[in-house]
């Protein structure tokens, strides 16, 4: 019985290592951007990141107020 558990653990460990290796390979492949961006594109991407950050912060705030018991609506 114990050998079965260790075998499954080794299989899972090998599977996870394969997944990590694949992600590292993909990250290495796309490390440098292939598209040249001008200032406008960079500025718009920065604004989109800030907008996403605001949305996440708003979501966290809403979750906190609901858990605390002071729901907004």
HUMO-V710768 format. One line per field, one symbol per residue. ss: DSSP state (@ for helix, = for strand, . for the rest). Layout:
ss=???
//
This chain:
ss=.@@@@@@@@@@@@@@@@@@@@@@@@@@@@.........@@@@@@@@@@@@@@@@@@@@@@@@@@@@@@.....
//
